[in-house]
Each structure stands twice: as structure tokens, then as C-alpha cells.
Amino acid sequence: MNFTSRKAAVSGLAMLGASALVLAGCAAAPEEGGTAGPTDEALDFLPCIVSDAGGFDDRSFNQAGFEGLERAAEELGVEFTDVQSQDENAYGPNVQSLVDEGCDLIITVGFLLEEATAEASAANPDINFAIIDSAVEGDNVKPIQFDTVQAAFLAGYAAASYSETGVVGTFGGLPIPPVTIFMDGFVQGVEYHNEVNGTDVQALGWDFEAQDGAFTGGFDAGTEALTTAQGLLDQNVDVLLPVGGPIYQSAAEAIRDSGREVALLGVDSDVFETDPSVGDLLLTSVLKNISNGVYDVVMAAGEGNFDNSPYVGNLENEGVGLAPFHDFESLVDAELQAQLDEITVGIIDGSIEVSSPASPGQ
């Protein structure tokens, strides 16, 4: 998907986002774009966003964050500025470029921007910040977090129900909380399926007790992700959960190369919708509704109601969830959806315990 083309296609609407700008180190300052809103007097508010190294076309959490800002800016009738990070060395300079741009609200996408966000927010108390998947402290910083372990638990249960080999697997990009929280929920969901159904499905790639497992060392699709996925497939895994933006693309490649019937699980967004090229492989996706969280925060800030209390998405407020089975609807157990609905109620009322050291507030 060409990100520039996607944004250009929106140009006929009432509001445009800024052109994507890749900054690294001492790159040029970002550019603004868009038009004033439909009101006679434009709102004096400039929201901004900076991606991590995955970029806004990752079909995952960076893209979802961008889309939430885009939607809010259009509704508010304001321009916005976005900066795309080429690598981790760009995080600090990119955040500073948005400070220099005069942004009123700066959204940083991802745990890896924690240090840059903490430094910039402390140095600029008159600017509001929001960070996704982290809990940076400060009167002018709002955490946007998700108790993803709850939704991943549902995915683990579904994976165990679907598996014919009795072996499912997961791997991550980096061993950081926004990644391991998915893996925690996944293996617990598999264990719960075994407990209530008398099955013995194995979950490879993550040891919940040791908090250790299989990681590629980054979030790029490529050799490491492909090799890691192949290693799990070689152990008879027939449902695979890659956690870390574009690494699912390498997992899909490994599945196709294997020639086996293996189901893929997406994360963050409904990957069936965001990347139809792998739709035929997708059992479901673990949803982290970043777009809605960002939209809510930007709208509140634009209306003068910014506060630093954390936004925490969970099953109860529909901040996290499980995507439809789409093409797999006829392939899953006829009772599976009813079971998942019952489990959802149990997680919400506390009768089914789901935990993760990476959960917000832990």
C-alpha cells in the first residue's frame, strides 16, 4: 500500500492531512497540509503525530494512530502535521521538530518513543503530549494504553479450538510490554481451552512464567521474521500469531512457502481489512482500537478538554476485541463464537482471570 497515494486519495474531502515526511537525525522541518474546516473561523489548534520505525503504512498500529488523528482533524476542521521515523535514531529529532513546528498536541506512536516523549514533555510544559502504549508521567502527557491481554486471550482460545495439529505458536518483534502482552494473553487462552475442553494443545514461542520467547529483534519484515516463523512451522504449528507490525508479512510468506494449511492471526487492526493480500490466511485479528483512542484524545484536546488521565482500552469499553472470522467463518467450530462471547463476559466480570505483567497499571 502506497501511503502517499492513500493520503492523496483523501484530497477531495473537506480536510487534508499533511504530507508524510520522513525525518532522520537533522532532517528538514515537517510540513503542514490540509485546509481549514467548514466553519467560518478556523480553530487555532495544531495536532501532530510521529511514528516509530514501522511507518504510517505498516497496516498496523502506526497506521491506526494516523487514521484516528486524520478523522479527528477533519471533524475539528484543522490541519495536522505528521512525521515518519526512519529508524530509532530519528525519534528524538522528530519529536523536537514537532515542538519547533508549534504543535499544540504531539502524539507519539509506540513504547519505543517513551524516552523522547518524556524528555520533550518535561522541557515543554506548555505543549500537550499523548503516547500510545506507554505511561510517561507528567501533567501534560496522556497515556493511550490497551489491556490487550484480554483480547489476545480470546485469540488463544480460538487458535486452540481451530488447530488440527494440536500445536499453535507465537513470536514477537521485540520483548517490550506492548508485544509481550499479546503473547501473555495468547498462551493463557490456549491453556483455558485445554482446561475447559480437556484438550492438550501446545503453545510454542512464549513461556509465560519465564517471560521469555521467540523474537526477531525488530519490527521489520525480512529474513529474521521469516526464519523465526519457519522455525515454528517446522514444529507442526498450524496457527501462528506474529506480534510486531509488518513481521506478519514474513510469517505469511513462510506459511505460503510451507505448502501447509496454516492459519495466521493479525494484531492491532483487522488485518483482513487493512491487508487483503493475506486475507485468505487470516483466522482473525486481535484488535487494539488505537484509532478510536487517538480520535477521542485529539477531539478532547481540540475542544480544550485535555487531561493526563490514562485512556485504557479493554473489552468492556471495546477498546480491544477480536475481529470477525471472515473467510474462516465456515471453518471454525459452530459453537466457537458463543463460547468466545461467554468468555468475554467472564473476563469483564472477573470470573475468568487474565493477567499480564505488561497490563496498564501493573
HELIX and SHEET records of a PDB file:
HELIX    1   1 PHE A    3  ALA A    8  1                                   6    
HELIX    2   2 ALA A    9  GLY A   12  5                                   4    
HELIX    3   3 PHE A   61  LEU A   76  1                                  16    
HELIX    4   4 GLU A   88  ALA A   90  5                                   3    
HELIX    5   5 TYR A   91  GLU A  101  1                                  11    
HELIX    6   6 PHE A  111  LEU A  113  5                                   3    
HELIX    7   7 GLU A  114  ALA A  123  1                                  10    
HELIX    8   8 VAL A  149  TYR A  162  1                                  14    
HELIX    9   9 PRO A  177  ASN A  197  1                                  21    
HELIX   10  10 THR A  223  LEU A  233  1                                  11    
HELIX   11  11 ILE A  247  SER A  258  1                                  12    
HELIX   12  12 VAL A  271  THR A  274  1                                   4    
HELIX   13  13 PRO A  276  LEU A  281  5                                   6    
HELIX   14  14 ILE A  290  GLY A  302  1                                  13    
HELIX   15  15 HIS A  326  PHE A  328  5                                   3    
HELIX   16  16 LEU A  336  ASP A  349  1                                  14    
SHEET    1   A 7 VAL A  22  LEU A  23  0                                        
SHEET    2   A 7 THR A  81  SER A  85  1                                        
SHEET    3   A 7 PRO A  47  VAL A  50  1                                        
SHEET    4   A 7 LEU A 105  VAL A 109  1                                        
SHEET    5   A 7 ASN A 128  ILE A 132  1                                        
SHEET    6   A 7 VAL A 141  PHE A 146  1                                        
SHEET    7   A 7 TYR A 311  GLY A 313  1                                        
SHEET    1   B 6 GLN A 202  LEU A 204  0                                        
SHEET    2   B 6 VAL A 167  GLY A 172  1                                        
SHEET    3   B 6 VAL A 239  VAL A 243  1                                        
SHEET    4   B 6 ALA A 263  ASP A 268  1                                        
SHEET    5   B 6 LEU A 282  LYS A 288  1                                        
SHEET    6   B 6 VAL A 320  LEU A 322 -1                                        
SHEET    1   C 2 TRP A 206  ASP A 207  0                                        
SHEET    2   C 2 ASP A 212  GLY A 213 -1                                        
END                                                                             
